[in-house]
């Protein structure tokens, strides 16, 4: 029974040492812990042989072997405490070299009489005789552990959070284990010649290893839980399979194949081997689940969680839905009691989205600002800032994750305790570290969506209001426009009658004065006739506009000789200008189809403008062309030309060009508008081609078959 306990103790020590070393072989803390466990394991075995050797010489040899093995125990423990929890050992090199030299010296003296000169065996009582070098061994085995305990107590007082929890178990484990070791394996032996308790010395290392084991499971010590869990499960697997094999052979040999030959024994072994092979995976799965329940009671698949959270973020654009669904997924997956999103708004306001709270606490801006000042995730157990710890404790917050993406601070994710009462695992913390910036970006997008949606609503309301106002204004303008057209029509009709009378009376008076050969009065009457013609033309234009707007412009379409029409119109217009020579270029082969009077009116309007707007020129050209479908008539002047901006609007009603020279020329901007309407009603097109300073060309087409 004693041997079994010794072997189990050695195995546990070696197992923990291998796991620690493989987890991070570059860490001084991990390497030194491995060294401690190896010393414990070797000491356990050597100590057993020292107590069970058949001869005094053998007993003395193994006692000296124990001294050789345990000489580095105190120094390694001290260095482990100095290094923990860092990856590097920071210690004075002279002190380090002195300890190493002293350790090697003691190990060198271990197999000489200077450490133990002999051994006395009386019955089961073994009494070694210490030599003078035992004092050096005491410095290493007693002095350094005591110094180490003092160091770890100081570290415990300075530490906070998770480190403090880890150190608490180290302090207790080291204090208890090495107090018992010193008492049973040194003080009792050297001072009282009592070796009855020596056998228990290495077993006390189980206290130290057990507390470290608990710190690993509950407080993330050295972050080797996964490896430890798998090691334990495979250890149990080997034990179960070995037990199955042993018990199977025993049962079959004793009760089934009693006294049978060796070939039957081989057959039994083969059957058991087959059974073990067939049940291996099933037993392995059961043991893994069992150890996972101890080490990872809240285990989950990180990739699956990230995928699910990403899906939630991608499929929700509303801020409320996004935060609530994300929070619910985090709380249920990580098995957290409660949590909340604290989202920044304008003017120092917040939006709170919470889950799991019976009564929502008041989250103030100073918490958010304090976490952002630290620029990192804040864990209550590990935080050293007393003010922040107090604030988090008061609000029931265990972890605060800043939702920040470089330049943008969107708020804070705060989470409470885990339902199991355990601390957050490295897996939990890694998930939160990865997802903090991702959630921040998603919240930015959601807030932008809300702003755009709000802007769209405001814009829609403004557009609706403006549209309504425009509709009202448009309706008023339509009424005014109709009244204006009605007025123009009535005024034109009312003015036409007296103007016609004035024209008639002036002609009668002209004939009478002509008979009396009075030249002065004749010239005055000519001026009256000229101005009367201008007023008549204006009245006719206003009547045309009124008819066009009312849809009453009637076209009397017929086939006619276009050449004669153009010639007569040009001849009539030639009388209005002595300075300009109007020249016709080209001749039509086909008859034109349309209202001859209206087409003549278009040509007259274009010629009137050409003469009026080219006062410095001496000619105007009328160019006539035709193709299979249209007659093309162009009026070309050598005036100042028209700018591009004016060309776009020149056929609008009442439009006058902005050129200061043109403003000195009389006109109402109706001629080109009327001309364009007449051409359009014939199914043709009208346009202008002009370059500033190089004259203008007005062209229109009349199709042979009106559209």
C-alpha positions, 0 to 999 in steps of 0.5 A, a space after each residue: 500500500 505504501 509503495 502504491 502511494 509513493 508511486 502515485 505521488 511521483 506520477 502526479 508530480 511528474 505529470 504536472 511538471 511535464 504539462 507545465 513545461 510543454 505549455 510554455 518551455 520559454 517561461 521561467 515560471 513554468 520551467 522552475 515549476 517543472 523542476 520542483 515537480 521532478 525533484 519531488 518525484 525523485 525524492 519520493 522514490 529515493 526516500 522509499 528506498 532509504 527506508 526499505 534498504 536491507 543493509 545499513 550501507 544501502 540505507 546510508 547510500 539512499 539517505 545521501 541520495 535523498 540529500 543530493 536530490 533535495 539540495 536544489 529543492 529550496 533554491 528552485 522553490 525560491 527562484 520559482 516564487 521570484 519569477 512567478 507569474 512572469 516569464 523571466 527570472 529577475 534576480 541579482 546575478 551575484 546572489 544567483 551565482 552564490 546560490 548555484 555554487 552553494 547548491 553544487 557544493 552541497 550536492 558534491 558533499 552529499 555522498 561524503 561523511 561531511 553531510 552524513 557520516 553514518 547510520 544506526 539501525 535499531 529495529 525499524 528505527 533508522 538514525 543517520 549521523 549528521 556531519 558538519 556540512 549539514 549546516 550548509 544543507 540547512 541553509 538551502 533546505 530551510 533558509 531559502 524556503 523561509 525566504 521564499 515564503 516571505 517573498 510570496 507573502 509580500 507579492 500577495 500583499 502587493 497583488 490584486 485580482 486574479 493574481 492575488 487569488 493565485 498567490 493565495 493558494 501558493 502561499 498556503 501550499 508552500 507554507 504548509 508543505 515546507 513546514 511539514 517537510 522541514 519538521 519531519 525530514 530535518 528537525 525530527 531527524 537531525 535534532 531528535 534522531 527520529 526518522 519515523 515520519 520521514 516516509 511522509 515527507 515527499 507525500 506532503 508535496 501532494 498538498 502543494 501540488 493539489 493547491 496548484 491543481 486547484 488554482 489551475 482549475 479555478 483561477 487560470 494558473 499558468 493557463 494549462 487547464 486544457 492540457 491538464 484536463 486531457 492528461 487526467 482523462 488519458 490517465 484514467 483511460 490507461 487505468 480503466 483499460 489496464 483494470 479491464 485487462 487485468 480483471 478480465 484475465 483474472 476472472 477468465 483464468 480462475 472461473 472459465 479456463 481453470 488449469 488450462 494450457 498456455 494456448 488458452 491463456 493466449 486466446 483469453 488475451 486476444 479476446 480481451 485485446 479485441 474488447 479493449 480495441 472495440 471499447 477504446 473510443 467509447 471509454 475515451 469519450 466518456 472520460 473526456 466528457 467527465 474531465 471536461 465537466 470538472 475543468 470546463 463546466 461551461 465549455 463551448 466552441 469559440 469558432 461557432 460562437 463567433 460565427 453566430 455573433 457575426 451572423 447576428 451583427 450582419 443580419 440586424 441594422 437596427 441598434 435595439 435589435 442588434 444589441 439585445 440579440 448580441 447580448 442575449 447570445 453572449 449571456 447564454 453562451 458564456 453563462 453570465 447572470 447579467 449584462 448591458 450595452 452602454 451606447 454613447 449618444 450626443 450631448 453626453 447621453 446614453 442608450 442602455 440595452 440590458 439583460 438579466 437585471 431585476 432592477 437596472 442600476 444607474 450607469 454614469 458617464 464617469 464609468 465609461 470615461 474611466 474605462 476608455 482612459 485605461 484603453 483596455 478591457 477591465 476585469 474586476 479581479 485583476 484591476 489595480 485602480 481602487 476607484 474603478 474597482 469600487 465603481 464596478 463592484 457597486 454596479 455588479 460589473 465583473 468585466 467592462 469591454 470598451 467598444 472602440 475601433 481606433 478613433 471611434 468610441 461607441 460605448 461599453 459592454 459590461 458583464 456580471 458574474 458567471 452563473 456557476 460562480 467561477 471566474 471568466 476563463 481565458 476562452 471567455 476573455 479571448 472572445 470578448 477581446 476579439 469581438 469588442 472592436 467588431 461589435 463597435 463597428 456594427 454599432 457604428 453602422 446601426 447608428 449611421 442607419 438610424 441617422 440616415 433613417 431619421 434624415 430621410 424622414 425629416 427630408 421626406 416631411 420637408 419635401 412633402 411640405 415643400 411639394 404642398 406649398 409648390 402645389 398651392 403656388 402652382 395652382 395660384 400661378 395657373 389662375 394668374 396665368 389664365 387671368 393674364 391670358 384672358 386679359 391679353 386676349 381681351 386687351 388685344 381685341 379691344 386695342 385692335 379696333 381703335 388701332 385699325 380706325 387710326 390706320 384708316 383715318 391716317 391713310 385718308 388724311 394722307 391722301 388729302 394732304 398729298 393732293 395739297 402737296 404738303 410734304 411736312 405733314 406727309 412725313 408726319 403721317 408716314 411716321 404715324 403709319 409706321 408706329 401704327 404697324 408696330 402696335 398692330 404687330 404687337 397686338 397680333 403677337 399678343 393675340 397669337 400667344 393668347 390663342 396658343 396658350 388657350 389651344 385655339 391656334 388654328 392651322 389651315 393646312 394645304 399644298 402650296 408653292 414654297 418658292 413663291 411664299 418665300 419670295 413674297 415674304 422676302 419682298 415684303 420684308 425688303 421694304 422695311 429695311 433700306 440698309 440690308 439686302 435680303 438674298 435667297 439661296 436655293 430652290 425647292 423642287 416640291 410643294 410644301 404642305 402647311 398653313 402658308 400664312 403661318 409659315 410666312 409669319 415664321 419667316 417674317 419673324 426670323 427676318 425681322 430679328 435678323 435685320 433688327 439685331 444686325 444693325 452694322 451688317 448690310 445683308 441677310 441670307 435666306 437659305 432653302 434646302 430639302 430632303 426626302 422628308 423635310 423642307 429646311 429654311 435658314 435665316 442667316 445674319 451677320 450680327 453679334 451672335 448669341 451666347 450658349 446660355 441664351 441659346 437654351 432659352 431663346 424660344 421661351 415666351 417673353 425671353 430677352 437675351 442678357 447682352 447689354 447691346 440687345 437691351 437697347 433694341 425694342 421687343 417683347 420676346 414673343 416672335 421666336 416663341 410664336 414661331 417655335 409654336 407654329 413650327 412644332 404644330 406643323 411637326 417640324 423642329 426649330 433651332 439656332 446655331 450661333 457663335 459670339 461675334 460671328 452672327 446667328 443662323 436660325 433654322 426650321 423644318 416643315 415636313 412634307 407630310 405633317 406629323 
